[in-house]
Amino acid sequence: MAIRILQRYREVMAEFPTSDLPPMMSGHWLMKRNQAARERTWTDATAALDWMVKHFLDNPPMQREDGRQAYASLDTRREYVLDVLPVGVDVSWVYYNRPGNIVSLNLVCCPDRHHPDLTCPLA
């Protein structure tokens, strides 16, 4: 039984970089080489934040029926990104949009503070 589990683990690890399976940890996006692109790579936190805000505004979060805010404000999100991204901490914004779909926007640092052994895909 243990041998089968180990074999399956090795199969999944070999398939993971090219599969559609999202990672459990944001830094593991760096392992998905086929999803790396120069136009989605920034050296400036403000430029990365601009990309994230554009997609956030294109897919605004749902609104609660009672009128209260369902998620952190955009200003709070911006402040957080500019605080943590420059020190190598990944950022994920995950929320439900107005039609009820889940939206997941991720900025992954490279090198990554929490996964220093993972190399940058475009380096």
N, C-alpha and C positions, 0 to 999 in steps of 0.2 A: 504494500500500500504506500509506504513512504517513498519508494523508488518511483512509483507512478506519479505521485504528487510532485516530486522533484523534476521528473521529465516534463510534466505539464508546465511547471514554472519556467523551465528553460525554453519551452516552445513559445510561451506568451512573451517572455523577455525578447526573444529573437524577432517576433512579429510586431512588437509594440512600436518601434520607431516608424513603421510605415502603415500602421493600422489607423482606423478612425476612432479608436478607443481613447478618450481623454485621460490625462494623467490624474492620479490621486493627489499629487503635490504639484503646485504651480511650476516649480523649478524643473520638473521633469518634461516640460514642453521643450526644453533644450535638446532632449533626446530625439525629437521628431524632426529630423533634418529635412524631410520632404515638405515641411510646412514653413520653412524659413525663407524669407525674402528680403532683399535689400530695402525695398520700399516700406517694410514694416520693422525696420531697425533704426534706432536713434541713439545718438550719443548725448543728447540734451533732454533732460527730464521734462522741460516745458513742451518740447515738440511731441514727446510721447504722450503727455497729458492732453495736448490738443487733439491727437488722434482719438484718445479715449473719450473725451468730451463730445467730439463730433458724433461718434457712434452712440453715445448716451442720449444726445439730443435727437438723433434719428430714431431711437427706440426708447422713448420716455417711460419711466416706471408707472405702474398702475397707481390709481388713486383709491384711497379707502372710501367706502360709502359714507362714513361719518365725517369726511372732510379732513381728517387728521393726516399728517404726513406718514406714509408707509415706510419710507427709507430715509437714510441720511441725506441731507441737502447736497446739491451740487457744489456749493461753496465749501462745505465740510469735506466732501470727497476731494476736491481740488487741493485744499490745504494739506490733507493727509498725504496725497501722492507726492507733492513737492517736498514734504518732510522726510518720507521714507525711501523714495526711489533713489535719490542721490547717495544713500548709504548702502545700497545693494539689497533692499528688501522688495520682494515682488508685491504687486498690487492686483487684487481681483475685485471686480464689481459684479455681483450676481444678484439679479432681481427679476421679478415678473413684470413684463411690460403691459400696456393697456389692453391688448387683445388676449392676454393671459399666457403668453409664451415666456419661457425662461430666457434671459439674456445673460451671457457670461462674457465679460470683457477682462482681459488679463494683460498685464505688463510684467514681463519676466526679465530680471536683471541678468546681465552677463558681463563679467563673472557674477555668479549668484552666491550671495552670502551664506545661504543655507545648504547649497550643493556646490562647494568649491571645486570638486573633482570633475564636474560636468563642463566640457569645453563649449565655447561659443560656436554656434553653427556657421557663422559667416566670418570667423576670425581667420 
